[in-house]
Amino acid sequence: MTPAEAGTPLPEALGTIAEDFTSLSVRDRLTLLLEFSDELPELPERYQGHPELLEQVHECQSPVFLTAEVEGADDAVAPPDRRVRLYFQAPAEAPTTRGFASILHAGLDGLTVHEVLAVPDDAPFRFGLGEAVSPLRLRGMAAMLARIKRQVREAVT
Amino acid sequence: MPVPFDDNPKFAEYAHPERLVSTDWLAARLSSDDPGDLVVVESDEDVLLYDTGHIPGAVKVDWHTDLNDRVVRDYVGPEQFARILGERGITRDTTVVIYGDKSNWWAAYALWVFTLFGHPDVRLLDGGRALWVAEGRELTREVPAPVLVEYPVVERHDASIRALKDDVLAHLGRPLVDVRSPGEYSGELLHMPDYPQEGALRGGHIPGARSVPWARAAAEDGTFKNRAELEAIYLTEQGLAPSDDVVAYCRIGERSSHTWFVLTHLLGFEHVRNYDGSWTEWGNSVGVPIEVGSP
């Protein structure tokens, strides 16, 4: 696996989201982030009320949990081509964090293992959100991405 | 015409009852025919929380993007402060009521920054955002469009309520209040439980500091404890006196703003400074003395 370096392009869906954000004024970026926050999918029933089945993102300033599932482990699909499914839980009182989770969900859910592992680690800094929410707060998104990639890597090795 | 004070009997016991309003008072004021020259400000840890729904008519002031300088680790200067307030329809005569999440940490922080600029009438909403929400009161996503007004460019006066690192070094031996969690105080933790590590290289506390976590001043519902309960903690148990010269600190100065508010406005201490550099500065400074271990 080649390291995901700066300059590596984003996967298509995530790249489109990044373009959407950066084409907006700083104020409108916050509005778009709120839309993402509102649209974060609920956890499926099997995870509801079971935070122990999810991994807490300790780098976030609010209780945020996530898990990455890799589909098709028993069939003939080669590990790099298996699909990744992402699930997040973040409280309504933490809309920024929900927004970050929702961006990652919209941009990465359903991609292959290979595609997820190729996402550059600096992806969270390509949405122009540093100016809108402050760079300090963006570290939570970087931490979510790192934990997703680690879980995916562990699932196929 | 000045906005009257909240004559709630609980507040009347405090040294400066005019610094607090209750949710009942605010709701009644907002729904009255003439609310007066009043602007409600929401200030939260989460920069988007206001946008998910806020008290009708309230404007947002973000602690990081509005009150802190973008480049230097410091507060904004007089021109920037005047611009931020003027854009929000706040004049020097406006009564400002601030509320926020996390038991009003950031609201107290904003109030303290407003005080650095000497804004005359700035009050906290007792119980903050959480109590307003818990009581099922109205929230809206409608963002007001205040008419731009002129806020004067006034000097920031740091000396009386803000301590810088050198001030703290000169203060050693006099009362210091560490308002962080016990684990941060003892040095076991370099950050709040469940919070990100914010890069302090050393754990512990400033020598001689007493450990009085900020939350001890708050009741279950996030309102401030009454005066007798606060006196039992800060005066009886900790042995502080209202005439003492006190410095409070935490990690970046937000939780200690809460304690600064308690000591200054609720208990009437006259010389309390908030050390906003706090542990993220002290715990990284070369050569400053540190103590470790539990109180």
Interface residues (C-beta under 8 A of the other chain):
Chain A: L30 T31 L33 L34 S37 D38 Q56 H58 E59 C60 Q61 S62 P63 A92 E93 A94 P95 T96 T97 G99 A132 V133 S134 L136 R137 R139 G140 A143
Chain B: E45 D46 V47 L48 L49 D51 T52 H64 T65 D101 D194 Y195 P196 Q197
